[in-house]
Amino acid sequence: MSRIDQAFGRLRGEGRKALIPFITAGDPEPALTVPLMHALVEGGADIIELGVPFSDPMADGPTIQRSSERALKHGVSLRRVLAMVEAFRKTDALTPVVLMGYANPIEAMGHETFARDAVGAGVDGVLTVDYPPDEAQGYVDTLRRHGLDAIFLLSPTTPEARIEAVARQASGFIYYVSLKGVTGAAHLDIAEVASRLPAIRVRTGLPVGVGFGIRDAATARRVAEVADAVIIGSRIVQEIETSPRETLLENVRNLVAGMRATIDQRG
């Protein structure tokens, strides 16, 4: 059983929902990525989504785009991201790590080499935004052969045939994009999210995480009422962008802890 499966199994047993925060590797500087990952866990993260910086992050809004730009200025490559995960694993063998990024760096490395080295570093799953399920079978097979979960995005406009294709290929969990737009967008409609999830759940037994547009603890709690996981990216990256260096880790830890406490509230 993968670390991702174990995490969701534990949470189900506790009657709790997963909190999955996102940061971009190398932002604001490479030396802070591993300490930030530990701060996320200390704040209550169940799974870490670690962004691989890319020059044209088409799914990301301005906040995460800027984080990629900052990381790329420091020369952060896919190989350096894997080295960061490996360093994190020296003191955390339990928290699942999912890489989120785009196909180009993986294609440049080669599917086989990437999957082998990702597992060796301690990666648990990969979300590659621009690998559509109808063209990704070979890639998914390579990930599975190495024990990596292939995580796919679904959105409010995904047709039924695409949902079925994702349900056949995905593992770990499914990431539901809560709104039409890029990361960090506003106007999240929880009722609409709740109305869309049954069409996914009838086709798969995988947990469904919801992300995009979750910017405060109250919204996170409402999402947790309908989803299996709450995925928070732009709000955390914004905290990294605006926090002074001397309080950065504390601020991020406290932000995640506040989200965690609110999600766990009952009644």
N, C-alpha and C positions, 0 to 999 in steps of 0.2 A: 504494500500500500504506500502510495506516494505521501510526501509531507503535506501536500495540498489536501489529499483525501483525509489524512489524519486530522488536519486542522478543522475541516468542516465536520468530521465525525465527532470530534471533541465538543465543538460548539453546539451541535444538535443535541448531544447528551446533556449539555448545560442549559439548553433552551435559550441560547444566545445567537446573535448574528455576527458575521465576520466584519471586521474593519480592515480595509485594504487601502493604505495611503500610498501615494505616488510621489516620488522625487526623481529628478533627472540626475543621472550619474555625472559627477564632475562639476556640479553646480552647488555653491558658487565657486568652488575650487576643488580639485581632485582629492586633496588631503582631508576634506570634510565629509566625503561621501560615506565612508564606513562609520564614523561617529554619528552621522545623521541617521543611518540605518539602525544603529543601536538605540538612538533616541526615539525613533518611531516605535520600536519594540517596547521600550520602557514606558512609553505613553499608552500602550495597549494595542498596538497593531497585531493582527493575526497573520497577515500575509503582507509582504512588501512588494509593490510594483515598482521596478527600477527602470527608468527610461534610458534608452540608448540614444544619445544625442545624434541628431540628423539635421542636415542642412535644409531640408524641405519637408518639415513635419506637417503633412496636409490635414491631419485630423485634429491638430492642436491649435488652440487660440493664442493670442499674443503673449500671455503670461508664460506658457510652457515653451513657446517659440523662443522667447528671450532666454529662458534657461538653457535651451539647446545651444544658442549662440554663445552664451558664456562658457559652457563646457567645451565647445569646439575651439574656442580661443585658447583653451588650455591643452589642446591636442588630444582630447579624450576620444579614443577609438573603441570599437567593439572589443578588441583584445584587452584594452585597459579596463573596460567595464567588467569583463570576466575576472580580471585580476582583483578588482574591488570586491566582487562576490567571494572570491577565494579568501581574501583577507577577513571579510565578515564571518566566514565559516570557522575561522580559527577560534572564535569565542561564542558562536551561536550555531549550533548544529540542528536546531529544531524549526526555526521560523522559515516558512516557505518564501522563496524569492522567485518572482515572475519578471522576466525581461519584457519590456514593451518597446517596440520600435518598428522599423521599416525594413523592407526586403533587401535594399541595396547592399548594406554592410554584410548581411548573411550570404547573399549571392557572391560577393567578392571573396569571402572566406571559403565558401563551399558548404553545402548542407551537411555533409558527413563530418567535416572538420569542425564546423560550428557545433553540431550536436554533441560530438565527443568531448570537445573542450568545455562546453557549457556544463555538461554533467560533471566533468572533472573539477570544475570550479565550485559546484554546489548549487547550480540553477535547477529549479523544479519545473518551470513552465515558461512558455514563450507565447506572447501575443504579438503577431506581426500584422500590422494594420492593413498593408496592401498585398497580402496573399489571399485572394478570394477563394472560398472553399471549393469551387468548381475547377480551380486550377492548381490546387495545393496538395493533391493526394500524395504525390511522391515525397514532398517536403514533410507532410504529416507522418507518413510511414517512417521516414528517417528519424524524426523526433521520437516516435513511439518505440522504435527499435532500441533507442538509447535510454528509454525510460523518462522522457520529457513529456509533459502535458502540452497539448496544442490548444490554445485558448483563442476563441473567435469572438468578434463583435457582431451583435445584432442591433437593429435600430427600429424606430417607429415606422420606417418605410420599407423594412425588409419583407419581401414577398414570402408566401408560405413555402414555396419550393426551396428558397435559400435557407429558411429556418430548418427545413428537413435535412438539407445538405450539411449544415453546421452541426445539427444534432447527431448525425452519423459520424462526423470526424472529430468533434471536440472532445476534450477530456479535461479534468480538473474542475473547471467551472465555465460558465458562459457569461460574457460581459455584455450587458444590455445598455446601450447608449440611450440615455433618458430623454433626449430631445434632438431636434433637427438642428444641427450646427456643430461647432467645434467645441473643444474643451473650454470651460470657463464661461460659457454662455449662460444667460439668465433664463427666467420664465419657466422653471421646472414645474410641470403639472403632475403631481403625485397621483391623482385620480386616473390620468391617462396612462401613466406607467403601470398602475395596478391593473388596468383593463387589458394591457398588452401581454402581461406575463403569463396568463393561462395558456395562450397559444404556443408559448415556448415550453412550458412545463408538461403539456400533454405529449410532447414529442421527445422529451429527454428527462432522465432522472438526475441530471447534473444540477448542482447549485447554480443559481442565477444571481450575479452581482450587478448592481446598478451604479453607473457613474455618469459624469458630465453634469455640471450645474449644481452640485452640492457644495454650498459655500458656508453653511453654518450648522451648528449642532441641532437646531430644531428641525431643519430639513433632513439632516442625516437620520434623526430618529424616525421621521415619517417614512423615509425610504426603507428603513429597517423593518417597519411594520409589514411591508409587502415583498421585500426581497430577502435573499439569503446572505447578501453581503453588500456593504456600503463602500463605494470606491471614491476616494477624495484625492484630487490632484491639484488643480489650479490654486485652491485656497492655501494648500501647504507650500507650494512653490512660491506663491506671493509672500508668505511669511519668511521664506528663505531670502527672497529678493530684498525685503525691506528691513530685516532685522540686523542690528549691529552685530559684528563678529563676536563680541564678548558675550552676548546673550542669545546667539542663534540657536544653539542646541537646546537650551532651556525653553525658549519660546516655541520651538517646534514640538518638543516633548509635551509642553503644557497644552498646546493646541490639540494635539492628538488625544491627550488624556481627557480634555473636555468633551471631545466628540465621543470617546469611548464611554464616559460616564453617562452621557445623555442617551446614547443608543441602548445602554443596558438598563435604563429606567423601566420599571414595570408599572402597569396600571395607567 
